[in-house]
Amino acid sequence: MKRLRIHSEEIMTIMGWSRKHTYRVMRTIKDCYPNSKKYVMLKDFADHIGTSEDYVQEAISEHN
């Protein structure tokens, strides 16, 4: 099942980023879910890090 959004904890796990850096990146791409502090659109996150949605989907499934 394809996911539409990604949680901040998943970003930290997959990317190995600190909480501070993760939230800074999330604020940069925050247009889709302005009311949610913990989620961003998966498509926007993939675009931001320069990879495909499928790659991010695989990374999530590997870590879960």
C-alpha positions as CSV (number, residue, x, y, z in Angstrom):
1,M,0.0,0.0,0.0
2,K,1.4,3.4,-1.0
3,R,1.6,6.0,1.7
4,L,0.9,9.7,1.1
5,R,2.6,11.2,4.1
6,I,5.7,10.5,6.3
7,H,6.1,11.0,10.0
8,S,9.0,13.0,11.5
9,E,10.2,9.9,13.5
10,E,10.4,7.9,10.3
11,I,12.4,10.6,8.6
12,M,14.9,10.6,11.5
13,T,15.2,6.8,11.4
14,I,15.6,6.6,7.6
15,M,17.9,9.5,7.1
16,G,19.8,9.4,10.4
17,W,19.1,13.1,10.9
18,S,18.8,14.9,14.2
19,R,15.4,16.1,15.4
20,K,16.4,19.7,14.9
21,H,17.5,19.1,11.3
22,T,14.4,17.1,10.6
23,Y,12.1,19.8,11.8
24,R,14.0,22.4,9.8
25,V,13.6,20.4,6.6
26,M,9.9,19.8,7.4
27,R,9.3,23.5,7.9
28,T,10.8,24.1,4.5
29,I,8.3,21.7,2.7
30,K,5.4,22.4,5.0
31,D,2.8,23.7,2.6
32,C,0.7,20.5,2.3
33,Y,0.0,19.9,6.0
34,P,0.2,23.3,7.7
35,N,-1.8,22.1,10.8
36,S,0.3,18.9,11.3
37,K,3.7,19.3,13.0
38,K,4.6,15.7,12.7
39,Y,3.8,14.8,9.0
40,V,4.8,16.0,5.5
41,M,3.7,14.8,2.1
42,L,5.9,11.8,1.1
43,K,6.0,13.2,-2.5
44,D,7.3,16.5,-1.3
45,F,9.9,14.9,1.0
46,A,11.1,12.7,-1.9
47,D,11.4,15.8,-4.2
48,H,13.3,17.7,-1.4
49,I,16.0,15.0,-1.0
50,G,16.2,14.4,-4.7
51,T,14.9,10.8,-5.0
52,S,11.8,9.0,-6.1
53,E,8.7,8.2,-4.1
54,D,9.2,4.5,-4.6
55,Y,12.7,4.7,-3.0
56,V,11.3,6.4,0.1
57,Q,8.4,3.8,0.2
58,E,11.0,1.0,0.2
59,A,13.1,2.7,2.9
60,I,10.0,3.0,5.1
61,S,9.0,-0.6,4.6
62,E,12.6,-1.8,5.4
63,H,12.7,0.1,8.7
64,N,9.2,-1.0,9.8
